[in-house]
């Protein structure tokens, strides 16, 4: 339990540091939100009044305390660009990114687990070498380029979907999922390659252990040993990697949403950065950071609970 408590304390400390860094970075960047709203021809009196309304006339420590207190109450401030509460804007976009990320994670497991097992069964064959080459290629290709390639091949050439013709989940849920399939696949492919390399190595290590030889000596077939014994043990170390994958999926969706015109929090973040919408940018960065940190911490805690070897250590 002490290890879990330490993880929770580390989680809280990390989020505190992230909040400070996020706040400081966006206040160091040159630019006046009041002037951006009113324009360069606004009078000094109007600019000063708006700065007071926005609360940016106070010192940075006071602004930070006010911002943190607002977050604790669920008040993230008002967007400079959209002139709406930040919370309302994010609530509209988060279901899209959550659906995209969830579909990506499901595709990662659907792709990686069968390929990893099959690659181990065909070890040192031509097919195994081809899988290794494809995994290296998948990791090496930038996500935005793979997204553009998918739009060209599946959207323009094969007509599998209409690029840019996003359909809201409120309008037609099945068409919404259908449109998200290709951006989710783009996010899933490089992460699947990482999981394949990791899981393949884990399966190979498990196959060398004594319990596997015992299972073969009892007359179990290779498939029975792989799926009944080896795979479930090989998947345990994968939990720690899953925390990083969740974070990578959410961060990777920022670019992919822009490529496929998916109106999630990733596309919203890019629009907010372009418009220097500091309240919206700060909130989105903190939300993404919270997801990454929380998923990693949760993965470590789950791994400790289900793996007695870590508890013994």
C-alpha positions as CSV (number, residue, x, y, z in Angstrom):
1,X,0.0,0.0,0.0
2,X,2.9,2.4,0.7
3,X,3.9,2.1,-3.0
4,X,0.4,3.1,-4.0
5,X,0.4,6.0,-1.6
6,X,3.7,7.2,-3.1
7,X,2.3,7.0,-6.6
8,X,-0.7,9.1,-5.6
9,X,1.5,11.7,-3.9
10,X,3.7,11.8,-7.0
11,X,0.5,12.2,-9.2
12,X,-0.6,15.2,-7.1
13,X,2.9,16.8,-7.1
14,X,3.2,16.3,-10.9
15,X,-0.1,17.9,-11.6
16,X,0.8,20.8,-9.3
17,X,4.1,21.4,-11.2
18,X,2.3,21.1,-14.6
19,X,-0.2,23.7,-13.5
20,X,2.6,26.1,-12.6
21,X,4.6,25.5,-15.8
22,X,1.5,25.8,-18.0
23,X,0.4,29.0,-16.4
24,X,3.9,30.6,-16.5
25,X,4.6,29.6,-20.1
26,X,1.5,31.2,-21.5
27,X,2.0,34.4,-19.5
28,X,5.6,34.7,-20.7
29,X,4.6,34.6,-24.3
30,X,4.3,38.1,-25.8
31,X,0.8,39.3,-26.5
32,X,-2.0,41.2,-24.8
33,X,-5.4,39.4,-24.7
34,X,-7.2,42.7,-24.2
35,X,-5.7,44.3,-27.3
36,X,-6.5,41.1,-29.2
37,X,-10.1,41.4,-28.3
38,X,-10.6,45.2,-28.8
39,X,-8.0,45.7,-31.5
40,X,-5.0,47.9,-31.7
41,X,-7.1,51.1,-32.1
42,X,-8.8,50.7,-28.8
43,X,-8.3,53.5,-26.2
44,X,-6.1,52.9,-23.2
45,X,-9.1,53.4,-20.9
46,X,-11.0,50.6,-22.6
47,X,-8.0,48.3,-22.6
48,X,-7.4,48.9,-18.9
49,X,-11.1,48.2,-18.1
50,X,-11.1,45.0,-20.1
51,X,-7.8,43.8,-18.4
52,X,-9.5,44.4,-15.1
53,X,-12.5,42.4,-16.2
54,X,-10.3,39.5,-17.4
55,X,-8.2,39.7,-14.2
56,X,-4.9,40.1,-16.0
57,X,-4.2,43.4,-14.3
58,X,-3.2,41.5,-11.1
59,X,0.2,40.1,-10.3
60,X,1.1,36.6,-11.7
61,X,0.9,34.9,-8.3
62,X,-2.6,36.3,-7.7
63,X,-3.7,35.4,-11.2
64,X,-2.4,31.8,-10.7
65,X,-4.3,31.5,-7.3
66,X,-7.5,32.8,-8.9
67,X,-7.1,30.4,-11.9
68,X,-6.5,27.3,-9.6
69,X,-9.4,28.3,-7.4
70,X,-11.6,28.5,-10.5
71,X,-10.4,25.1,-11.7
72,X,-11.3,23.6,-8.3
73,X,-14.8,25.0,-8.7
74,X,-15.1,23.9,-12.3
75,X,-14.8,27.4,-13.6
76,X,-12.2,27.5,-16.3
77,X,-12.8,31.1,-17.3
78,X,-14.1,32.6,-20.5
79,X,-12.7,31.9,-24.0
80,X,-11.2,35.0,-25.6
81,X,-12.0,33.8,-29.1
82,X,-15.5,32.2,-28.7
83,X,-16.7,34.6,-25.9
84,X,-18.2,31.6,-24.1
85,X,-17.3,29.7,-20.9
86,X,-14.4,27.4,-21.5
87,X,-16.2,24.6,-19.8
88,X,-19.1,24.7,-22.3
89,X,-16.8,24.6,-25.2
90,X,-14.8,21.7,-23.9
91,X,-17.9,19.7,-23.0
92,X,-19.0,19.8,-26.6
93,X,-15.6,18.6,-27.9
94,X,-14.5,16.0,-25.3
95,X,-16.9,13.2,-26.4
96,X,-15.4,13.3,-29.9
97,X,-11.8,12.9,-28.7
98,X,-12.8,10.3,-26.2
99,X,-14.6,8.3,-28.9
100,X,-11.6,8.7,-31.2
101,X,-9.1,7.7,-28.6
102,X,-11.2,4.7,-27.4
103,X,-11.5,3.4,-30.9
104,X,-7.7,3.8,-31.4
105,X,-7.0,1.8,-28.2
106,X,-9.4,-1.0,-29.2
107,X,-7.7,-1.1,-32.7
108,X,-4.3,-1.3,-31.1
109,X,-5.2,-4.5,-29.3
110,X,-7.0,-6.0,-32.2
111,X,-4.0,-5.4,-34.4
112,X,-1.1,-6.1,-32.1
113,X,-2.1,-9.2,-30.1
114,X,-2.7,-11.5,-33.1
115,X,0.3,-10.3,-35.0
116,X,2.6,-10.7,-32.0
117,X,1.5,-14.2,-31.4
118,X,1.7,-15.1,-35.0
119,X,5.1,-13.5,-35.3
120,X,6.4,-15.6,-32.4
121,X,5.0,-18.8,-34.0
122,X,6.8,-17.9,-37.3
123,X,10.0,-16.8,-35.6
124,X,13.1,-16.4,-38.0
125,X,10.9,-16.9,-41.1
126,X,10.5,-14.5,-44.0
127,X,7.1,-13.5,-42.7
128,X,8.5,-12.6,-39.3
129,X,11.2,-10.4,-40.9
130,X,8.5,-8.7,-43.0
131,X,6.5,-8.0,-39.8
132,X,9.6,-6.5,-38.2
133,X,10.2,-4.2,-41.2
134,X,6.6,-3.0,-41.2
135,X,6.7,-2.3,-37.4
136,X,9.9,-0.2,-37.8
137,X,8.3,1.6,-40.8
138,X,5.1,2.3,-38.9
139,X,7.0,3.9,-36.0
140,X,9.2,5.9,-38.2
141,X,6.5,7.6,-40.4
142,X,5.2,10.8,-38.9
143,X,1.6,10.8,-37.9
144,X,0.6,13.8,-39.9
145,X,2.1,12.3,-43.1
146,X,0.4,8.9,-42.5
147,X,-2.9,10.8,-42.0
148,X,-2.4,12.7,-45.3
149,X,-1.6,9.4,-47.0
150,X,-4.8,7.8,-45.7
151,X,-6.9,10.8,-46.8
152,X,-5.4,10.5,-50.3
153,X,-5.6,6.7,-50.6
154,X,-8.8,5.8,-48.8
155,X,-10.6,9.1,-49.2
156,X,-9.7,10.4,-52.7
157,X,-8.8,7.2,-54.5
158,X,-10.9,4.4,-53.0
159,X,-13.7,6.6,-51.9
160,X,-14.1,4.8,-48.5
161,X,-15.0,8.1,-46.9
162,X,-15.4,11.7,-47.9
163,X,-12.5,13.8,-46.5
164,X,-13.7,16.6,-44.3
165,X,-17.3,15.4,-44.3
166,X,-17.5,14.9,-40.5
167,X,-20.8,13.7,-39.1
168,X,-21.7,14.5,-35.5
169,X,-22.5,11.7,-33.1
170,X,-25.7,13.6,-32.2
171,X,-26.8,13.5,-35.9
172,X,-25.9,9.9,-36.8
173,X,-23.9,7.8,-34.4
174,X,-23.0,5.0,-36.7
175,X,-21.8,7.4,-39.5
176,X,-19.9,9.2,-36.8
177,X,-18.1,6.0,-35.8
178,X,-17.5,5.2,-39.5
179,X,-15.8,8.5,-40.1
180,X,-13.7,8.1,-37.0
181,X,-12.4,4.7,-38.1
182,X,-9.6,6.0,-40.4
183,X,-8.2,8.7,-38.1
184,X,-8.4,6.1,-35.3
185,X,-6.5,3.6,-37.5
186,X,-3.8,6.3,-38.2
187,X,-3.3,6.8,-34.5
188,X,-3.4,3.0,-33.8
189,X,-0.8,1.9,-36.4
190,X,2.4,3.3,-34.8
191,X,1.2,2.4,-31.3
192,X,0.4,-1.1,-32.5
193,X,3.9,-1.4,-33.8
194,X,5.4,-0.5,-30.4
195,X,3.0,-3.0,-28.7
196,X,4.0,-5.7,-31.2
197,X,7.7,-5.3,-30.6
198,X,7.1,-5.2,-26.8
199,X,4.6,-8.1,-26.6
200,X,6.6,-10.3,-29.0
201,X,9.7,-9.9,-26.8
202,X,7.6,-10.6,-23.7
203,X,6.1,-13.8,-25.2
204,X,9.6,-15.0,-26.3
205,X,10.9,-14.5,-22.7
206,X,7.9,-16.4,-21.3
207,X,8.5,-19.3,-23.7
208,X,11.9,-19.9,-22.2
209,X,10.6,-20.4,-18.6
210,X,10.2,-23.7,-16.9
211,X,6.4,-23.8,-16.7
212,X,6.2,-23.7,-20.5
213,X,8.5,-26.8,-20.8
214,X,6.3,-28.5,-18.2
215,X,3.2,-27.7,-20.2
216,X,4.7,-29.2,-23.3
217,X,5.9,-32.3,-21.4
218,X,2.2,-32.8,-20.4
219,X,1.2,-33.0,-24.0
220,X,-0.3,-29.5,-24.6
221,X,-0.2,-28.2,-28.1
222,X,1.7,-25.0,-29.0
223,X,-1.6,-23.1,-29.4
224,X,-2.8,-24.3,-26.0
225,X,0.4,-23.3,-24.3
226,X,0.4,-19.9,-26.0
227,X,-3.1,-18.9,-25.4
228,X,-3.8,-20.6,-22.0
229,X,-0.6,-19.9,-20.2
230,X,2.0,-17.7,-22.0
231,X,-0.2,-14.9,-23.4
232,X,-1.9,-14.0,-20.1
233,X,1.5,-13.8,-18.4
234,X,3.1,-11.9,-21.3
235,X,0.3,-9.3,-21.2
236,X,1.0,-8.3,-17.5
237,X,4.1,-6.2,-18.3
238,X,2.1,-4.6,-21.1
239,X,-0.1,-2.8,-18.5
240,X,2.8,-0.4,-17.8
241,X,3.2,0.3,-21.5
242,X,-0.6,0.9,-21.8
243,X,-0.4,4.0,-19.6
244,X,2.1,5.5,-22.0
245,X,0.0,4.5,-25.0
246,X,-3.1,6.2,-23.6
247,X,-1.1,9.4,-23.3
248,X,0.3,9.0,-26.7
249,X,-3.1,8.4,-28.2
250,X,-4.5,11.6,-26.7
251,X,-1.5,13.7,-27.7
252,X,-1.4,12.1,-31.2
253,X,-5.1,13.0,-31.8
254,X,-4.1,16.7,-31.7
255,X,-2.6,16.5,-35.2
256,X,-4.8,13.8,-36.6
257,X,-8.0,15.7,-35.8
258,X,-6.6,18.6,-37.8
259,X,-5.8,16.4,-40.8
260,X,-9.2,14.6,-40.8
261,X,-11.2,17.7,-39.7
262,X,-12.4,16.0,-36.6
263,X,-13.8,18.7,-34.1
264,X,-12.3,17.3,-30.9
265,X,-10.1,18.9,-28.3
266,X,-7.0,18.5,-30.4
267,X,-8.3,20.7,-33.2
268,X,-9.7,23.1,-30.6
269,X,-6.3,23.4,-29.1
270,X,-4.7,24.3,-32.4
271,X,-7.4,26.9,-33.0
272,X,-6.9,28.3,-29.5
273,X,-3.1,28.6,-30.0
274,X,-3.6,30.4,-33.3
275,X,-6.0,32.9,-31.7
276,X,-3.9,33.2,-28.5
277,X,-6.9,32.2,-26.5
278,X,-4.9,31.7,-23.2
279,X,-7.8,30.6,-20.9
280,X,-8.8,27.9,-23.4
281,X,-5.2,26.9,-24.1
282,X,-4.3,26.6,-20.4
283,X,-7.4,24.4,-19.7
284,X,-6.8,22.1,-22.7
285,X,-3.1,21.6,-21.8
286,X,-3.9,20.8,-18.2
287,X,-6.7,18.4,-19.2
288,X,-4.4,16.5,-21.7
289,X,-1.6,16.5,-19.0
290,X,-4.0,15.1,-16.4
291,X,-5.0,12.3,-18.7
292,X,-1.4,11.4,-19.5
293,X,-0.3,11.5,-15.9
294,X,-3.4,9.8,-14.5
295,X,-3.2,7.0,-17.0
296,X,0.4,6.3,-16.2
297,X,-0.2,6.3,-12.5
298,X,-3.3,4.1,-12.8
299,X,-1.3,1.6,-15.0
300,X,1.4,1.4,-12.3
301,X,-1.1,0.9,-9.5
302,X,-3.0,-1.9,-11.5
303,X,0.3,-3.6,-12.3
304,X,1.2,-3.7,-8.7
305,X,-2.1,-5.1,-7.7
306,X,-2.2,-7.9,-10.2
307,X,1.5,-8.8,-10.2
308,X,2.6,-10.1,-6.8
309,X,6.3,-10.0,-7.8
310,X,6.2,-6.2,-7.6
311,X,4.5,-6.3,-4.1
312,X,7.2,-8.7,-2.9
313,X,10.0,-6.3,-4.1
